[in-house]
Amino acid sequence: MTIRLRAHHLLCMLTYAGRGYSPAFTANYDRLAARIAAGEDLLLVQGPDDICRPLLAGQAPHCLRRGPAERDAAAATALARLLDRPIAPGIRLVPDDALLERLRAAFAKGSTRKACLGCEWSDFCSSIARDGFRAAAL
């Protein structure tokens, strides 16, 4: 199978540590993190993805707002530069150890964090990175 991810979730997945917007969101993310850790392919999409799915049933889900789309654009730009390849809807990535380590190193250094501006989870994610990603699911 394939996991559908929006661009900024390539960053979020690095620091996911079992917290989320709701119990349904967290349970879904736990399952997705396990699949990513197992190396399941990632398909980049525009807009809400498999991580967002539990939020779409709510009223006015934030994943449909302008902020997440702006984070997607910033993440795609930073990650394309880092990986020296396009990061856009339709692109597939394999989350192997080499890719995850490269993403973690850039995240910890701050070179991909422009996409995190304005995110309510930014401080939490920074603490995960400062601790060497030890609490992260991936």
N, C-alpha and C positions, 0 to 999 in steps of 0.2 A: 504494500500500500504506500501511499504518499501523504505527507502532512502538508497542508496548505498554510503558508505563513506570509504575512505582510512584512515588508522590509524591516520596520523597527523592531519587530518581534525576534529578529535574528540577534538583536542586542539583549532584549528582555530575557530570552531563554537562557542566557549566560548566568543570570543572577536569580533565576526563579528558585525560591527556597520554601515552597509550601504555603505561601501566603497569597491572598487574592481578594477579589471584590465580593465573593460570596462562596459558600460551601460548594455549590455546583461548579463555579468557576475553578476553584482549587482542585476539586476531584478530576475535572476534565484536564486541567493543566498537568496534574500528576501523571495521568495516563499518557499525555502527549510527551512529557519529559522522558518517560521510560522508553517510548518509541524512538525519540530522538537519540537517546543514549545508546539504543540498539543499532543506530545507524540508518534508520529509515530515511528515504529521500525526502527532501524539502522542495516544494514547488512554491515559488514566489507568486503572490497574488496581489491585486489591488483591492483595498478595502478590507472588510471583516474577513477573518480567516478562521481556522480551526480553534485557535485560542479564544477568539471573540465569541464563538458560538453560544455559550451559555448566557452571555449578556444580551444577545439579540432579542430574547423574549421579554426583556424589561422595557419600561417606558423610557424613551429617548436615550438609548444606549450611547455611551460616550464614543464608542468605536466608529460611529457614523458622523462624528463631528469633524470640524476642520483640523483640530489639533493633532489627532493621530495621523491624518493624511500628511500633514506638514512634517511630523516625525518620520513617516515613511520616506519622504523625499530626502530629508537630511541624512537618514541612515543609508539610503541607497547611494547617495553621493559619496559618503565617507567609506562605505564598504567596497564600492567599486574601485575607489582609489587604493584602498588597502589590499584588495585581492587581485587588482589589475585585470578585472573582467566586469562585464555588465551585471548590474544588480537591478533587475526590472521584472515586472510580471511575466510569467512564462519560463523564467530561468529556473533550472533545477540545481540543487546543491546536495552533496552528500556530507552529512555532519560527522566526518571521521575525526580521529584524535588530532590530526595535524590542523584541520580547519578550526576546530574548537579552541585549540591552544593559541592559534594566531588571532582569533577573535577576542579571546580573553586578554591576551597581552595588549592589544590595541585598546580595549575597553579600560583596562587598568591604567594604562598610560594616559587615557583621556582623548585619544585621537578620533574616536568614533562617538564621543558623548554629546556633540552638538544636537543630536537627535533626542537627547534626554531633557533638553531645556523645557521647562514647564510641566514636566511629568511629576505627578504626586509621589511616585515611587523612587525618584532619583536619589534621594539621600539614603534610602534603604539599599538600593543597588550599589551605591558607592561604598557602603559599609561591607557588603558582601565581597566586592572587589578588593578592598583594603585588607580583608582577611584571607586573601588568596583563593577566593571562591570555594572555601571549604564547606560552607553551609548550602551551596547551590546543588540543585538536583542533578545537574550535568557536570 
